[in-house]
Every structure is written in C-alpha cells, then in structure tokens.
Amino acid sequence: MAAFARTAGCFAAMASTTTLVGCSRPRPASGQFGFPQGVASADPLPDAVVLWTRVEPEAAGTDSVELRVQVARDSEFSDVILEQAVLAERSFDFTVRCFTAGLESDRSYHYRFLAPDSSASRVGRTRTAPSEDADRPLTVAVCSCQHYEEGLFSAYRRLLLDDEQAADDRRIDLVVHVGDFIYEAGNRRPLVSLDGEEIDLRNADGSPRIVAALPSRGPVGPMGEQLVAESLDDYRELYKIYLLDPDLQDARAAFPFVCIWDDHEFHNDAWQSYHPGGPSQRRKMDSNQAWFEYIPAALGSNPVPGNPARDFSPAEVSDVELEGFDDNYLSREPNNLAAIGTLSIYRSLRWGRMAELLLVDGRSYRGPRGVDASIPGGEFLTREPVPAALVATQNAGRTANGGNPPETVSLGGEELPNSRRDSPAGSLLGAGQKQWLTESLQASESRWKVICNDVPLMRFGFDMSFRDYGSHDDLWWTDAWDGYPLERRELMTFIANEGITNTVSLTGDRHAHFAGVVFDDFDSDSPRAVLAEFAGSSICSGPRLKNQSNGTQAVPRLNGLVRLDGSRFGYPRAIMPALNAWLLFGAEAAATLGETGDEQAAMQQAVDAVNPHLRYADTDGVGYVVVRFADDGVSAEFVTVGEPIVHPGSDGPAVWRRVRFAVPAWSAGEEPGLEYAGMEGETPLMGLKV
Ligand SMILES: [Fe+2]
C-alpha cells in the first residue's frame, strides 16, 4: 500500500503512524452537530477501507469541523482499535472520506464519527477484503437506478432483511452500485403507477416524496416546471435529500458500497461534458465534485497502472462548444478535458484470488452513440427500433465501409444523409480506459474477472421483421453498448482471442432484469460467447415496462408488443409485459400473447433467431441481483419486488419472484455456459428461455 498523503477533506495516515488515542466517549447526536446523511464505507482492501460521513454544524459561519473516526471490533465499541482525526470542511460540504488503514483482512468492523462535543454519528458496519492469496468466495448485490421521486428505496430493506437471515457464508460482502445513484432532474408529476393509477408518493413520515426546490431554482409547485441541477449546490442538495432516506441510509451503514456512475449523476444520456441544453463543462465538473463528496471511493491511493485516478481537484472551466474531436471521439477542447479530468473513477478492486472487480466509467470518455440526432428521435430514443446496420454505419463514422462511408443511411425505406461520414468512430471507453481495461483483463490472475459496467454489453434486438424494411434485431437502446457496436466487437474479440476466461459483466441501467451471454460479434453467423452478463433492475426508477409503454403510446402496433391488458386474461395486474416475449421470442409471439393471453399459442410463434444470447427478461418489477463468485462457478439470484410506491411495513416489500442462474467456471477453448437454476414466486410472463 502506498503511503497516503493528506488528501482533501481527510487526514489519512499510514497504519504505522496512526496514533491510537484513548477511546473518546460519545454522546448521542444532539446539540451543535448532526450527521443527517448517516455513514458509509467503500472499496475495501485487505488492510484498509474508506469511511465516510457528513457533519452538519449548527453554527453558521463554521468553515471546518474536526471529527474523530473510531473503528472497533465490536458494535459496542469496547474494543476500539483505531481512532484518528478527520477534518470536515465547508469547501467539500462538510463531507469526509477517510482511508482507514492497518486493519486485519477478511473481517468485519464497526465505525462511527465523533464531533468536537462528542456527539456521535450512527454506527456503521464494514468489512475488509480477504488477503491477496485467500480463496474466499465473494457475494455482491448489484444495485442501480434509484429515482427518489419515482419510488421508495424499499428494495434495500428487502436486501437488508434477507441478509440478516442468510447463512454466514452467504452474506453480502459488497453492494456494487452501477450508477444512477441520484437523478439530476426532479419534480416530475403527476406520477402514475404501472397500473395507470395516479400516485401521491410519500415518505414514511407522510411528507411528499419530491424534490421541491434546488438552490439555484428555488421552490416550484408540485405540478410546476421540472427542476434540473445546474450548480454544485444543486447536485449536493440532491445527494443530501436522497441520503435522508432510511432504507438507503441503513444499506450504506450495513455494507461497503463500490460505486461507479451512469449518466444521471450528471445528466441524462451524458457523454464527456456534453449536455443537450448547451455547453456544460462547469456542470460536468460540479457533478464530479458532488459525486466525490458524497460517494466514497478509493481513488487517489489506488495504484492502478495507467489510471490517472486522484482525489478531486477543481479546475477553472468555461462552457464552450465541444470541438476538436480526436480519432477516439474525445473532444480536445481544453475546458472539456479539464472538466472530465477533475475526477477519474475507473479502477479495480481485488477480492483475494477469487475476483477482481474492474470498475468502468462509461460516461466521461465516450463519444456520441451510433445514432445521430439527425435520425428522427435519434437524440434520445428513436421513435422505433432502428436497423443495426444503420447504427453500425454511423458508429463507424469515417471508418465505415473500409474508410469509404456511404452518403446516406436507410431508415424505414427512406434514405437519410449519413451525418457521421466525416466523424471519428464512436468509443464508449475512450482510448486510455480501453487500454487499462484490456491490460487489466490480460494481467488478472483472479479466478473471476468482473467488469462492472454502467450499461449492458448484451445486444437487445427488437424483432421488427413485420415491417417490410425491419429485421429480427433492430436496436432501440443505443445509449448502452448497442450504440457502440464497433468497440464492443473489438473488446469481446480481444477477450476471446487472448483466451481470457471466467469473465462476467455486472450492470444495470435498463430498469429490468436480464441474463445472457455476450457474443464477440452479434452480426456473425457463428458468434462465440465470450462472457456472461447479469443486468439488474432498478431499486425504484420506473420499471422498464412502464417507461417503454409510455414511450410507445402513440404507436399502437409497438405498444401492443410492449404491454397487454392483464385484466382480460386473469393475470395478476392490469398491465402486464408483452415486452419479455418480444425480446425473447419475437414480435409474433408478443402479439399473439397480447391478443389471446395464451402463452402456448404465443410460443408457437417463437423465432429462434431473436436474441439467441438472452435467457431471461423480467421487465415489470424492480429489485437487484445477488451474485456469488466461488471457485467452481458463479451463481446469481435476481430478486424482483413490485413497484415500490406503498410503504411495505417492517417486513419489507413482498418478493414477486427470485430467479436463479449459474455459470460454471470454464477453460480456454470453452465458451461460458449460462444455466437456469430455478425460481420461486410468480413466473415472469414469457420471461425465461430455458
Ligand atoms: Fe436509470
């Protein structure tokens, strides 16, 4: 472990120089100081872990508060093994990150923070990673997408309650959060449930669950304009509100979190410092700073070769049009480079010999997706799925067709100008990160190489063959790797050709559960499966079925492939997903299901060529995935709960279903297998291909 420097907002010390101070006696948190956002721990190493809190000084005008952090072997703090000073500064919104070293490997600890008047934070629990040569299995919960105003965070309560019941060797070691920890926009009302009912979403204390104001915009009424974070204080305010939630706060206090961001920590569908509202380098930097303040992570002291990761350092940036794109679609505009350069979060984390987590930043270095804004609806979501060939052509930019890109691309029988003829090929990772990822995969001696990704690698082909110009695998969700097919093929081919085995991708983003394998080339007639992927649903952001069905209301033919009227056929809910069937079995199967409610009749229409790599699609609930990495294989349990819009009570939300898969370890020359391993609860409607 490299020596820790004194870093922003934190006195850190090497273990050998850490001074043990006689155990300070805490008082309950009342009076001058409070810890309203709780505590958190992150990124455990065998001998160290990052500890976090935010203190709220009562007195205005205070610029810093000297806290003490205590780490103990027991929850009563009778066996305090470490106590050290941590400075909370106004310049970081009184948040602190403390790299606490000198711990024993593979054991749990309790920690808390003490204010100068000895008032104490709540107690958190964390655990260190096993030693580098240990073979201990790793169990993680994969979480993502928690829009405060779209639901309660009660999926975390399910996770906490289940974990209390779990056998010792099955307990959660880490929460891997793959992004959308906050959403930059608020106050979307009215909120409508999956079943079409208007919801008055409230917190447990009865208060409206809404971001009613942001510092730069002031309060607006519940039906007023949409609030969008525009400043550092706005982003901070969102984290502060989200972290008041008791389910999220309890989860952060119970498990170490390992976090990456997706787009909404900055802005919807973000890439570099691009923002559809105009140049936004300052906003990108502000969102980076707020993430640094509120999401603890081992960055600057994590010695990853080639990773410029460091602690946050603000830069002087102006909002300037993005220009000067290099061959990797990186804008060399100095303010863009400075803004994205303020914080680098891609990094790796080892769990003994069992697993290496490769944590990816899928936003800061990516270029625009392979569907241009000139394609109808291309800026965000095309009106309907578009041909994979169109995306591939635009993604390849000036390198398409061997460097001779076509003048036009065809869509729906029309020829549209190919606006990417002179553009670089699109990259999702950017050159530096791609080099780091490929080198890390190649060098890793861990049993499991775990790519933690903000967006899915798998292709989601939509069967549009009922249109005379459509195909079995038109693309819709091009903000994920489906919008960057060239680099996906490059990365997957590299893994396959290098003989890198036992690789798994964990991801989220789609507000639905999916399990499948990722091919080296989805357009090949004989693709190789390269790795297995588990994409977990959202903690509470609108379930995919709801979002997709809202988006297709104006196109009845598509809407009928997304949803069906469950009340007609005696299904448990009024709106049920045809979308599972569309993705797993094709358009005719989905249409037949919607018309007849007869799954067997629908299966008669199934088309094998539709997403042959996809095994499981579960689009109407929310939840998380628990994934266990052991020597002989990986097991995954997808936990689905209903849309969390009603308080579940102390027993936590009811589980709709638990669906299990296993991936046995494989050797060079073999391909990954993805085995269905059973389920409990209500079967996902045509959601399994087994
Ligand atoms: Fe999301």
Residues whose N, C-alpha, C, O or C-beta is under 5 A from the ligand:
A	BS01	LIG	C145 D180 D509 S541
